[in-house]
């Protein structure tokens, strides 16, 4: 894979917080998929770049949520069709 091809791929992240958030928060978290299992919530989705990731983390901080984990997942190709 060339450097140019890598530049056109979005990074996917899984972010776990200690809180119960329902899917109505998805728009506030840039369209991340939200799943909750009691006292923990997992946000999963594509992030454009490091600045966007930091923006999500700032929102988590602003809500005073406890951050449990941030995991980078396999990248997913950007759809330009």
N, C-alpha and C positions, 0 to 999 in steps of 0.2 A: 504494500500500500504506500502510495506516495505521500509526501507532506501535504500537498494540495488536497488529496482525498481525505486525509485526516482532518483538515481544517473545516471540511463541510459536514462533519459528523457531530451530532449533539451528544453530550455526555449525559448519562442517566444516573440518577442518584436515588438512594433510599435513605430517608432521614427519619429517625425514631425519636419521639418526644414522650415525656411522662405527662400525659394529659389525655382526656377524652375529647376529641374533635370529631364532629360529623362531617359529611361530605359537603355541607353548605359552605365550608371554609375553602373549598377547592379554588374558587376564583381569587380569593385573597392570597393564596399560595401559588399563583401563576398557573393554575390548571393542573396541579399535581393531583394524582389519584390518592384519596385518603381512605385508609382502612384503620379501624379501631378495634381493639380487643380488650375492653374494660378500661384499665387505667393507662394504657399506652396507645399511641397513634403512630402509624407509619405513613409517611408521605413518599410517594414514588413517582418519578417522572423525569422528563428530559429538561436539561438546563443548558442555555445557550453558551454560557462561558462562566469564568470564575466570578465576575462581577455579579451575574445573576444569582449564583450560588450564595454569595455573601449577602445579597439582598434578601434571600429566603431566610438565612440565618439571623439577620437583623430583625426580621418580622417575628421569628421565634423568640428572640430576646425581648422584643417590645411587648410581647404577650406574657412575658415572665414565665415561659415554659422551660422545663428542665430538658436539656438536650441530652439524649442517651447515646445516639450513634449517628454517624454520617458515613455512608458507604457508597463508593463509586461502583456502578454496575457496568456491564459491557455496553459500549456505545451503540447507538442505533442510527442508521443512515438518515440524513435529512431528506424528506420527500419534496422534490421540486417538480412535480408533475402537474 
